[in-house]
Each structure stands twice: as structure tokens, then as C-alpha cells.
Amino acid sequence: MAAHYVVRDVDRADPAVIAALRSCGVAAAHEAAGRIGLLGPSIEARVPGSAIAGSAITVSCHPGDNLMIHAAVEVCRPGDLLVVTTTSPSTDGMFGDLLATSLVARGVVGLVIDAGVRDIASLRGMEFPVWSRAVHAQGTVKASPGSVNVPVVAAGQLVRPGDIVIADDDGVCVLPAARGATVATAAADRIANEAAKREKLAAGTLGVDMYNLRPLLADLGVEYVDRLPDDRQ
């Protein structure tokens, strides 16, 4: 029989770094990190407007079985973010408002699950942030072993216990805790740079001029003409 574990102790990132990355958001953090860490777009925000970041508590479950999510609640601390996967693809509604209530009591900031959730109206009413592969009323059982706080793969992305997870309406990004401070600084610089560009664009500057793209267009053979010649229409 394969070994299964509930690992109690996780190395977490500095809360100040996590807060800085939450403020920067997924897109800026992803770009600043070198375009790494994004979960696939199948994982969607189910409570629009949510923007969170936290230390990953990872869960590997049997599909259609949420036993290990219940086991994971005990090891969660304030500021953690639960990341749930299944050992084969599943869209069953493995998480609902009762589990959310339990996580809120532990100070968990949200859930990312590569499977389904249900009770979505209640979750929105609670304003409990959730990102999931599906919304599906299909129920689950509590019968099969899995593991808590082991490396998992969610929507194509490796997630290790204690990784920093950032999630907002743009998606979900995962970063190694050791890179958090460096990425947060780079992301803040990127946001400041974009603010200056936004001012120029709002004043009427064209992107092709701001980014000096006209030489590139010419090198690629793109021609500016007032009208297409008759033989090109």
C-alpha cells in the first residue's frame, strides 16, 4: 500500500512579503518572476473581485472523496491558503459552505481546487474566495486516503507546501517562498513603470511610439498605405 501523510509543519514566507505580493496581483507577480508559476486557465475565480495571497497548504485527494480536505483543516494557520488536487481528473463538488466555515475559523484566506465546488451562492454570501475547475453539485464521500502537505500538481503547475500562492480575477500564480521578496520588489517596480506608461497613453501617445515599434514593423515588412492597391483588394 502506498504511504499517505498529514505533514503538520510547513515553512511559511514572511507575512509582509505575502501581503506585498497580494497588493501587486497575479499578472504583475507572474511577469516579475520571469513568467513562471501560473496555473492553467481552467481554474477560475468563483467569487469575483477576490484578491488574496497566502502560504500553500497542499492536499492530494482521491477523486470524489474529500476526506483529506477535512484532515487538512487541522494543520491550517491564519494566513494559509488551501490548494486541493485529485489523483485523477475530477469535477465533483468536493468543497462547500460547511468546509468554508471550518476554514474561516482557522483563519484560512481562501481555496484553490483543481476539482469542483458547490454551495456557490453561500460561498459568495460568505465572501470566501474560491478558485476551482468547476461548479458542480455532485456530492463526494469520505473514505479514501490521501496526503496533506506534499508536493502536488494543480492545473499543470507544481505546488509545494509553503509556496506563496497569489490569486485574483486574472487567475492563480504560485511562487517559491524563497523568491517572494525579490519578486515583490520587481513587481512593485513594474507597477510603477506601468503607471507612467498609462499616463502617456491617456495623454494620446501611441503604443507603437512609446515602445518604439515602428522600426520593428518595418523590419518585418509591414507597410503603411492609405489604401490597398486594386490588386490587393
N, C-alpha and C positions, 0 to 999 in steps of 0.2 A: 504494500500500500504506500502511495506517495505521502511524504511528510507534509503536514499543514501546521501553520504557526500563527499565533497572535503575538506580534512583537510589541512590547509595551513602550520601549524607549526609542525616541526619534530625535536626531539633531535638527533643530529648527533655526531658521535665519533670524537675524536681528529684526524685531518688530518695526523699527524705524525704516529699515530698508524695504520691508514688505509694504509699509504704508506709502513710501515714495513710489514704488512700482505701481501700486493701485492708482495713485494720482496720475501717473504717466499714461496708463492704459495699455491695452493689448497691442495695438498697432505700433505705437512708439517703442515699446519694450522689445517687440519682435524685431523691428528694424535695427534698433540699437544693439541687440545681441548678435547681429550678423544674420538675420533672417532664419533663426532657428526656433524650435520649440512649439510651433503651432499644432494644435490638434486639428484633425480634418474637419471640414465644414458640415459634416453630418451631425456634429454636436452643436445644438442650437440653444440660445437663451430662451428660457420659458417664462421668465419674469422680466419683461422688457424694462430697461433703464437701470438694471442692477450693474454695479461695478465693484468687484471685490478682489482681494488677494489674500493668500494665506499659505501656511505650510501644509504640504500634502500628507494626508493620512490615506494610504492606499488600501484597497480592498479587492481581492480576487474571489469571485463568486462562481458557483455553478449556475448556468443559465436557468432562469425561472425559479431561483432559490435565493432568498435574501437573508439567510441565517447569518452570514458573515458580516453583513451591514450592522445587524444588531450587536454582534460581538465587537465591532469596531468602535461603537459609541463609547464604550468604557475607556478606551485609551485616548480619546479626543480631549484636547485642551482648548481654552479660549484662543481664538485666532486661527485655529486649524481650518482646513478645507478638505472635505471628504472627496476622494476620487475612487469611483467604483467601476470595475470591469468584470466581464464574464469570460469564462474559459472557451466559449464559442459564441458566435453572434446571437444576440437576443434583443428583442424589443419589448419584452414583458414588463409590466408596471411594477418594478421591484421596490419602489420608494414612493411614499405618500405622506399625508399630513401628520400621521402619528410618529413616524420616524423623524420627520422635520421638527416636531415638537420636542422630541428627545434630544436632537442635536442642538437646538436653540438653548436648551437647559444647560448644555455643556459649553456654550459659547462658540460653537462652530459657525463660520461665516457663510457657508454655502456648500453646494454639492455639484460635482461634475460626474456624470454617469454615462458610460458607453453602453446604455441599455435604455429601458423605458421608465417613465414616472407616471403616476396617476394622482388623483385629487388635485388637479392643476388649479382649479378655481380657489380651493382652500390655500394652496401654496402661495398663490398670488395675493390672497387676502392677508396671509401672514407676512407677506413681503420677504419670503425666504428664497434667496437666489438659487436657481437651479439651471444647469445646462445639461441636456440629455439628447440621446439619439432619437427618442420617440416619446410621444404621449400615448399611453395605451392602458386601458382598464384591465387588461389580462392580469389576473392575480398570480401570486407565487406561493411557494411552500418554504418551510424551514426544516431542511432535512439533510443537506449535503455539506461536507466540509470544504473549506477554502482557507485563505490566509489573509492576514492583516499586516500591513507594513512590510510588504515585499515589493520588489520592482514589478510593475505591470505595464502593459501597453494599452493606451486609450486612444482610439481613433487614429492609430498609426504612430503615436508618439510615446516614447518611453517615459515613464513617470516613476521616480524613486521616492521612497519615504523621505519627507523633509524638504523636497524640492519646493520652490516658490511657484505657486500657481496664480496666474492673473486671469481674470475673466470679466468680460463686459459684452456689450451688444455686438462687438466685432468678432467675438469668439473666445478661445481659451489658449493661453500660452504658458508653457512650463519652462522654468529655468533652474539650473543647479543653484543651490543656496550659496555656494562659494562665489558665484558670478554676480550675485544680486546687487551688491553695492556699485560695482563697475558699470553694470547695465543701467542702473537707476541714474547714475550721473550722466551717462551718454544719452539716455532717453530724455532727460531734462534739457540737455543742450540741444537735442534735436527739436524738441517742442519750442524752445526759444527761437531757433533758426526758422522754424515754420511760421511762427508768429510774424517775424519780419517779412517773410515772403508773402504772407497773407495780406499784409498792409500794402505791399507793392501791387499785388493782383487786384485788390479792392480799388486802388488808385488808377487802374486801367492798364498796367504793364502786362504784356502778353507773356505766357509761359515760354513760348519759343525764343523770346528775347531774354527773359530772366535766366533761363537755363542755357542760353547761347546755343540753341538747337539749329539755327539756320545753316551753319556750315555742315552739320551732320546731315541735314536733309539734302543739301546739295551733293555731298559725297555719296549719298545713297541714290542719287539720280532723280530726286523728286523735283519737278519743275513747277514754278508758279506761272500760270497763264490766266488771262482774263476770261477766255472762253476756250472750250475744246475745239480743235480744228475739226472740220467736217468729217474727215476720215477716221476720227476717234470717237465719234458720237454713236 
